[in-house]
Amino acid sequence: MSHFEAKKPPLFISEPLTKEIFSQSLSLLSRILKSCYGPAGRLKQLHNGVGGYVCTTSQSSAVLGHLSVSHPVLRVLTASVQNHVSRFSDCGLFTAILCSSLIANFKSLNVAPCTVIKISKHLLSLCMDYLRSEGCGCRVPVDFSSVKTLLCLVRSILTSKPACMLSKTEVDHLTALVLKAFMFTVPCHVETNAVLGKCIIVPVKGRRVVDSTVLPGVLIETPEIKLVKPLTVKRTCSNMIKVALFCVSMSGDCFNPEEGTITVHQGISLEVSELNQLLDVGKQLVNDEVGLVVCQKVIHPSLKQYLKENHVFPVDRAGLSLMEPLSRMTGSKPIASIHSLSPSCYGSLKDVCIESFASKHFVHLIPNDTVICSLILCNRNETAWDELKRACETAEHVLQLTIKEPLALLGGGCTETHLASYIRHKSCSLSTSAFKDMDCSQTEYQLVADGFCHSLESVACSLNHDGGEILTDMVYGHCWFVPSGFPSVSNWSDLVSKCGCGINGNTENLNWRLLRGQFGSPVIQGWPEEPSVKVADFLTLDCFAAKCSGLQVAVETANLILDLSYVIEDQN
């Protein structure tokens, strides 16, 4: 007999933010995320508790993807951050840490949530207006006629992922490679609606990072090719190689029993009939002077042999992921049926050769115009390689975002402390009419502004994992890290040489103040004073688009969570 169970009523939780379990869960999540942040972030090993794959990482996409968050309110936070990361690839930890800190600070205030939300929206608009203004002191223009700023952007991303386990030499090598790969994807001939190309990452695990390289075109792994030798490939009269790209199986297994039944006359062999059809296709390809046939799936051995005998090079098992870049690179249209071939479907290549890396052999398809390239990415083990792949993909995406909006923000905590100082300065000069517009008192506004600034500063403080003091200067509002082991009464000028982003040195009297432990940042008199922005070789930079989005997502998500009055959970 079937077992029937009565439906349980939904669980109503009123004022979820006031519950102790929420505060504990938020604090735990915040500590986990803060401990991952920055170049010195602590690694996390994530697995499902019953064995299987273990992920070692400090990247937000991997941490949040593997972390099981049970509290419904915190799932709103993590989902919001994951959505941001899916769109921008970068600044996920910044967004999550800032959001959790805003919630904790705002929740502790004796101010109505609706008032907090109004004021925080105003503070967010001040930040965004300032970041997009020409006078912004933490913004750096990106000049694409020079690679200095671009190299700084890529290097900053790679060095912030400690699980990649890279030395300085390896970071420099990969930084140049990633930038070179990105430059390959930028079209040489700019059109009205120019579209960037694609960088395909080819895995080679168990090799040195410095063995990594980038090649124009596409590499297709072909284990059956053992010897590196020049290929004899048919060329057209213009010395190009005509390409046919098939997205249908050419194995001869045309009949699928799930599609129904067919009637076959006595003495007729389906296999022979299908093979004859494939050989007819081969004859047409030879007559059309095709030199290279690439198939997403399998090519029948007899057809392969026929093509080779006629100087047509066959490549099968290319896989679905390569179809789009191959089509774009060669100009060919994927052929979905072996029963009809049109010469208009063919594309062209400049050359084809065999490449070997480690124990792997590849067919290297070299294009006429390079918008597709292959990054052969090496690392010592699978864990480090997985992390490095995510870092390189993030760097490529950041460069794509930067080409749309050629700006960067100062990293190393300097943008956060700079913004906090700016907000505190602006909040002191707010007019009485502004308080009326927000329907709040000056005291309420100041409390929320202090909480907002403290949250920004807590992100900068999260970069320090060794217990040293954290300073901010009274001139530029930048962040400075003091090595651990020195007392708080030390002469700071003797202990710091560069600010967090690396743009300022301690060559002038900057009047430092301790940041850790202070609620709010010092007010900078005579704001703003802009530093002379000179892009150094090792400047720490953040993606402008990603960080601006992260700031907005953090504040808006915190406001959404603060506005929650009920959580309704289905118990069935």
C-alpha positions in Angstrom: 0.0 0.0 0.0 1.3 3.5 -0.9 2.2 5.7 2.0 0.4 9.0 2.2 1.6 11.9 4.2 -0.4 15.0 4.9 1.1 18.2 3.5 2.8 20.4 6.1 1.9 24.1 6.3 4.6 26.5 5.2 6.9 27.9 7.8 6.6 31.6 8.5 9.6 33.4 10.0 9.0 37.0 11.0 11.8 39.5 11.2 14.4 37.0 10.1 17.3 39.5 10.5 16.7 39.7 14.3 17.2 36.0 14.8 20.5 34.8 16.4 20.9 32.1 13.8 21.0 34.7 11.0 23.7 36.8 12.8 25.8 33.7 13.4 25.4 32.5 9.8 26.2 35.9 8.4 29.3 36.2 10.6 30.5 32.8 9.5 30.0 33.5 5.8 31.7 36.8 6.2 34.7 35.3 7.9 35.1 32.6 5.2 34.9 35.2 2.4 37.3 37.7 4.1 39.9 35.0 4.7 39.9 34.2 0.9 40.5 37.9 -0.1 43.6 39.1 -1.9 47.0 37.8 -2.8 47.6 36.5 0.7 44.1 35.0 1.0 43.9 31.6 2.7 42.9 28.7 0.5 39.7 26.7 1.0 39.3 23.0 0.4 35.7 22.2 -0.6 34.1 18.8 -1.1 30.7 17.2 -0.7 31.5 15.3 2.5 31.1 11.8 1.0 34.3 11.8 -1.1 34.8 12.7 -4.7 36.3 15.8 -6.2 38.0 18.2 -3.8 38.3 21.9 -4.9 41.2 24.0 -3.5 40.5 27.6 -4.2 40.2 31.2 -2.9 38.1 32.4 -5.9 34.5 33.5 -5.3 33.1 31.7 -8.3 34.5 28.3 -6.9 33.8 29.0 -3.2 30.2 30.1 -3.7 29.6 27.4 -6.3 30.7 24.6 -3.9 29.6 26.1 -0.6 26.3 24.9 0.7 24.3 27.9 2.2 21.2 26.8 4.0 19.9 30.1 5.4 17.3 31.5 3.0 18.3 35.1 3.5 22.0 34.3 2.9 21.0 32.4 -0.3 19.7 35.8 -1.6 23.2 37.3 -0.9 25.1 34.4 -2.5 22.8 34.3 -5.5 23.2 38.0 -6.1 27.0 37.8 -6.0 27.0 34.7 -8.3 24.9 36.6 -10.8 27.4 39.5 -10.7 30.3 37.1 -11.2 28.5 35.4 -14.1 28.3 38.8 -15.8 31.7 40.3 -14.9 33.9 37.4 -13.7 35.8 39.7 -11.3 35.2 41.4 -7.9 33.0 38.6 -6.5 34.7 38.6 -3.1 34.7 42.4 -2.9 30.9 42.4 -3.6 30.2 39.6 -1.0 32.4 41.1 1.7 31.0 44.6 1.3 27.4 43.3 1.2 27.8 41.2 4.3 29.5 44.1 6.1 26.8 46.6 5.1 24.1 44.2 6.5 25.9 43.7 9.8 26.7 47.4 10.3 23.3 48.7 9.2 21.5 46.0 11.3 23.3 47.2 14.4 22.1 50.8 14.0 19.1 52.1 15.9 17.7 53.5 12.7 14.5 52.4 10.8 15.4 50.1 7.8 13.4 52.3 5.4 15.5 55.3 6.5 18.8 53.3 6.2 17.8 52.2 2.7 17.1 55.8 1.6 20.4 57.1 2.9 22.4 54.2 1.5 20.9 54.8 -1.9 22.0 58.4 -1.6 25.5 57.4 -0.6 25.7 54.9 -3.5 24.8 57.7 -5.9 27.5 59.9 -4.5 30.0 57.1 -5.0 28.9 56.3 -8.5 28.8 60.0 -9.6 32.3 60.4 -8.2 33.7 57.3 -9.8 32.4 58.4 -13.2 33.6 62.0 -12.8 36.8 63.3 -14.4 38.0 64.5 -11.0 38.0 61.0 -9.5 41.2 60.4 -7.6 41.1 56.6 -7.7 40.4 56.1 -11.4 43.1 55.4 -14.0 42.5 55.9 -17.8 43.6 52.9 -19.9 45.6 53.8 -22.9 45.5 51.0 -25.5 48.5 52.5 -27.3 50.6 51.3 -24.4 50.5 47.9 -22.7 51.6 49.1 -19.3 48.1 49.5 -17.8 46.8 46.4 -19.4 49.8 44.4 -18.0 49.0 45.8 -14.6 45.4 44.7 -14.8 46.3 41.1 -15.8 49.1 40.9 -13.3 46.8 42.1 -10.5 44.3 39.3 -11.3 46.9 36.5 -11.5 48.6 37.6 -8.3 45.3 37.7 -6.4 44.8 33.9 -6.8 47.3 32.2 -4.5 46.0 28.7 -5.4 47.6 29.1 -8.8 51.0 28.8 -7.0 52.9 31.1 -9.3 56.3 32.5 -8.8 57.1 36.1 -10.0 58.8 34.7 -13.2 55.7 32.6 -13.9 53.3 35.6 -13.2 55.3 37.8 -15.7 55.3 35.0 -18.3 51.6 34.4 -18.0 50.7 38.1 -17.9 52.4 38.7 -21.2 50.8 35.5 -22.7 47.2 36.4 -21.6 47.6 39.9 -23.0 49.1 38.6 -26.3 46.2 36.1 -26.5 43.7 38.9 -26.0 45.4 41.1 -28.7 45.0 38.1 -31.1 41.2 38.3 -30.6 40.9 42.0 -31.4 40.0 42.3 -35.1 42.6 44.1 -37.3 40.0 45.7 -39.5 37.6 47.6 -37.3 34.0 47.6 -38.5 30.9 49.4 -37.2 29.9 46.5 -35.1 33.2 44.9 -34.4 33.1 41.6 -32.5 36.0 40.3 -30.5 37.4 36.9 -31.2 37.9 34.0 -28.9 40.8 32.5 -26.9 40.6 28.7 -26.5 42.4 27.3 -23.5 44.2 24.0 -24.2 45.0 22.0 -21.0 48.5 20.6 -20.5 48.8 19.4 -16.9 52.0 18.2 -15.2 54.3 20.7 -17.0 56.0 23.9 -16.0 54.0 27.1 -16.1 56.7 28.7 -18.3 56.1 26.1 -20.9 52.7 27.8 -21.6 52.5 29.5 -25.0 49.9 31.1 -27.3 49.4 30.3 -31.0 47.2 31.9 -33.6 44.4 29.7 -34.7 42.9 26.5 -33.3 44.6 23.3 -32.0 42.7 20.0 -32.3 44.1 17.1 -30.3 44.7 14.1 -32.5 46.2 11.2 -30.4 46.5 8.9 -33.5 49.2 11.2 -35.0 52.5 10.1 -33.6 55.1 11.7 -35.8 55.7 15.4 -36.4 56.1 15.7 -40.1 55.1 18.2 -42.9 51.5 17.5 -44.1 50.7 17.1 -47.8 47.4 19.0 -48.1 45.7 20.0 -51.3 45.7 23.7 -51.9 43.7 25.9 -54.3 45.3 27.9 -57.1 45.5 30.9 -54.7 47.6 28.7 -52.3 44.9 28.6 -49.7 43.5 25.5 -48.1 39.8 25.0 -48.6 38.0 23.7 -45.5 34.8 21.7 -45.0 33.3 21.7 -41.5 30.8 18.9 -40.6 28.7 19.0 -37.5 27.1 15.6 -38.4 28.5 12.1 -37.8 30.3 10.6 -40.8 30.8 7.3 -39.1 28.3 5.4 -41.3 26.0 4.7 -38.3 23.0 6.5 -39.8 20.2 4.4 -38.4 18.9 5.1 -34.9 16.3 2.5 -33.7 14.7 5.1 -31.5 13.7 7.1 -34.6 11.4 4.2 -35.8 11.7 1.3 -38.3 12.7 1.3 -41.9 12.0 -1.4 -44.6 15.0 -2.8 -46.5 14.8 -4.8 -49.7 16.4 -8.2 -49.7 20.0 -8.2 -50.6 20.5 -4.5 -49.7 23.0 -3.7 -46.9 22.4 -0.5 -45.0 26.1 -0.3 -44.0 27.3 -0.6 -47.6 24.7 1.8 -48.8 25.7 4.4 -46.1 29.4 3.9 -46.9 28.8 4.4 -50.6 27.0 7.7 -49.7 30.0 8.7 -47.6 32.4 7.9 -50.4 30.3 10.0 -52.8 30.6 12.9 -50.4 34.4 12.3 -50.4 34.5 12.4 -54.2 32.6 15.7 -54.2 35.0 17.1 -51.6 38.0 16.0 -53.8 36.4 17.5 -56.9 35.7 20.8 -55.1 39.4 21.0 -54.2 38.8 20.8 -50.4 42.1 20.3 -48.6 40.9 19.9 -45.0 37.8 18.1 -43.6 37.0 18.7 -39.9 34.2 16.7 -38.3 32.6 17.3 -34.9 32.0 13.6 -34.5 33.5 10.5 -36.1 34.7 9.9 -39.7 34.5 6.4 -41.1 37.9 4.8 -41.5 37.3 4.0 -45.2 36.4 7.6 -45.9 39.4 8.8 -44.0 41.7 6.6 -46.1 40.1 7.7 -49.3 40.5 11.4 -48.4 44.2 10.9 -47.4 44.9 9.1 -50.7 43.6 12.3 -52.5 45.7 14.7 -50.3 42.6 15.8 -48.2 43.5 15.8 -44.5 40.7 14.5 -42.3 40.3 15.5 -38.6 37.5 14.0 -36.6 36.2 14.2 -33.0 36.8 18.0 -32.9 33.9 18.4 -30.4 31.0 20.8 -30.1 33.0 23.5 -28.3 35.2 24.1 -31.4 32.5 24.4 -34.0 31.7 28.1 -33.4 35.3 29.3 -33.3 36.2 27.1 -36.3 33.3 28.4 -38.3 34.3 32.0 -37.5 38.0 31.5 -38.1 37.6 29.7 -41.5 34.4 31.4 -42.7 32.9 27.9 -43.3 29.3 27.0 -42.5 28.9 23.8 -40.5 27.4 21.1 -42.7 24.5 19.3 -41.0 23.8 16.6 -43.7 25.9 14.4 -45.8 23.1 14.2 -48.5 23.6 17.8 -49.7 26.8 19.8 -50.1 27.0 23.3 -51.3 30.3 25.0 -52.3 29.1 28.1 -50.4 29.6 26.1 -47.1 33.4 25.9 -47.6 35.9 28.1 -45.8 39.6 28.6 -46.1 42.8 28.5 -44.0 46.3 29.8 -44.5 48.1 26.6 -43.4 47.9 23.3 -41.4 50.7 21.7 -39.4 51.3 19.3 -36.6 52.3 20.6 -33.1 53.5 18.5 -30.1 53.4 19.6 -26.5 54.4 17.2 -23.7 53.0 13.9 -24.8 50.1 15.4 -26.7 49.9 15.9 -30.5 47.7 18.5 -32.2 46.6 19.6 -35.6 47.3 23.3 -35.8 44.9 25.2 -38.0 46.5 28.6 -39.0 44.0 31.3 -40.2 44.4 34.1 -42.7 43.3 36.7 -40.2 43.8 36.0 -36.5 40.8 36.5 -34.3 40.8 33.0 -32.8 43.9 31.8 -30.8 44.9 28.9 -28.6 46.5 29.4 -25.2 48.4 26.3 -24.2 48.1 26.5 -20.5 50.5 24.5 -18.3 50.7 24.0 -14.6 52.2 21.4 -12.2 49.0 19.6 -11.1 45.3 19.5 -11.8 44.3 21.6 -8.8 46.6 24.5 -9.6 45.7 24.2 -13.3 41.9 24.5 -12.6 42.5 27.6 -10.5 44.8 29.1 -13.2 42.3 28.4 -15.9 39.6 30.4 -14.0 42.1 33.2 -13.4 43.1 33.4 -17.1 39.4 33.4 -18.1 38.7 36.2 -15.6 41.7 38.2 -17.0 40.5 37.8 -20.6 36.9 38.9 -19.6 38.3 41.9 -17.7 40.3 43.0 -20.8 37.1 42.7 -22.9 35.2 44.9 -20.4 38.1 47.4 -20.4 38.1 47.7 -24.2 34.4 48.8 -23.9 35.1 51.2 -21.0 38.8 52.1 -21.0 39.2 52.8 -17.3 40.6 51.0 -14.2 40.4 51.6 -10.5 43.2 51.6 -8.0 43.5 48.2 -6.2 45.1 47.1 -2.9 42.3 48.6 -0.8 43.0 52.2 -2.0 39.7 52.7 -3.9 37.8 51.5 -0.8 39.5 53.8 1.7 39.6 56.7 -0.8 35.8 56.4 -1.3 35.2 56.2 2.5 37.2 59.4 3.0 35.3 61.0 0.1 31.9 60.0 1.6 32.8 61.3 5.0 34.0 64.6 3.5 30.7 65.0 1.5 28.5 64.0 4.4 29.9 66.9 6.5 28.8 69.5 3.9 25.3 68.2 3.1 22.6 70.8 3.1 19.5 70.8 5.4 17.3 70.4 2.3 19.0 67.1 1.5 18.0 65.7 4.9 14.5 66.7 4.3 14.5 65.0 0.9 15.6 61.8 2.5 13.2 62.3 5.4 15.9 61.7 8.0 17.8 63.7 10.7 21.4 64.7 10.4 22.3 62.2 13.2 20.6 59.3 11.3 22.4 60.3 8.1 25.7 60.4 9.9 25.2 57.0 11.6 24.4 55.4 8.2 27.3 57.2 6.5 29.7 56.0 9.2 28.4 52.4 8.8 28.8 52.7 5.0 32.4 54.0 5.3 33.2 51.4 7.9 32.0 48.7 5.5 34.2 50.0 2.7 37.2 50.1 5.0 36.5 46.5 6.2 37.0 45.3 2.6 40.4 47.0 2.6 41.2 45.5 6.0 40.3 42.0 4.7 43.4 42.2 2.5 45.6 41.9 5.6 45.8 38.3 6.9 49.0 38.6 9.0 47.9 40.8 11.9 49.8 44.0 10.9 48.4 47.5 11.3 46.4 49.2 8.5 46.8 52.9 7.9 45.1 55.5 5.7 46.7 58.8 4.9 45.1 62.2 5.3 46.1 63.5 1.9 44.9 61.0 -0.7 42.9 58.6 1.5 44.9 55.6 0.3 45.5 52.3 2.2 48.8 51.4 3.7 49.8 48.0 5.2 52.3 47.8 8.1 54.2 44.5 8.5 53.2 42.6 11.6 55.4 42.7 14.8 55.6 46.5 15.2 53.9 48.4 18.0 51.1 51.0 17.2 53.3 53.9 18.4 55.9 53.3 15.7 57.1 55.9 13.3 55.0 54.9 10.3 57.3 56.6 7.8 60.0 54.0 8.6 57.7 51.0 8.1 55.8 51.7 4.8 57.2 52.5 1.4 54.2 52.2 -1.0 50.4 52.4 -0.5 48.3 49.3 -1.3 47.9 50.1 -5.0 51.6 51.2 -5.4 50.9 54.6 -6.9 52.0 56.7 -3.8 55.3 56.5 -1.8 55.9 58.0 1.6 58.0 60.8 0.2 55.9 63.5 1.8 54.2 64.1 5.1 50.9 62.2 4.6 49.8 62.2 8.2 48.8 58.6 8.6 46.0 57.3 10.9 45.3 53.8 12.1 42.4 52.4 10.2 41.8 49.0 11.9 39.5 49.4 14.9 38.3 52.9 14.0 34.6 53.3 13.1 34.8 55.5 10.0 37.7 57.2 8.3 39.2 60.5 9.0 37.8 63.6 7.3 40.2 65.0 4.7 40.3 68.7 4.7 40.3 70.6 1.4 39.1 67.5 -0.5 39.9 66.4 -3.2 43.6 66.4 -3.8 44.4 64.3 -6.8 47.6 62.3 -6.9 49.7 62.4 -10.0 48.6 59.2 -11.7 51.6 57.6 -13.3 51.2 54.0 -14.3 54.1 52.2 -12.6 55.3 48.7 -13.8 53.7 47.0 -10.8 50.6 49.0 -10.1 47.7 47.1 -8.6 44.5 47.8 -10.5 40.9 46.6 -10.5 38.5 46.3 -13.4 36.4 49.5 -13.5 33.2 48.0 -14.8 33.3 45.0 -12.5 34.0 47.0 -9.3 31.4 49.6 -10.1 28.9 46.8 -10.6 30.0 45.0 -7.5 29.5 48.2 -5.4 26.0 48.6 -6.8 25.1 45.0 -6.3 26.4 45.0 -2.7 24.5 48.0 -1.7 21.3 47.0 -3.5 21.4 43.5 -2.1 22.0 44.7 1.4 19.0 47.1 1.0 16.8 44.2 -0.3 17.8 42.0 2.7 17.3 44.8 5.2 13.7 45.3 3.8 12.8 41.6 4.5 10.0 41.2 7.1 9.1 37.6 6.5 10.6 34.4 5.2 8.2 31.7 4.0 9.6 28.2 3.6 7.9 25.3 2.1 8.3 22.3 4.5 7.2 19.6 2.1 
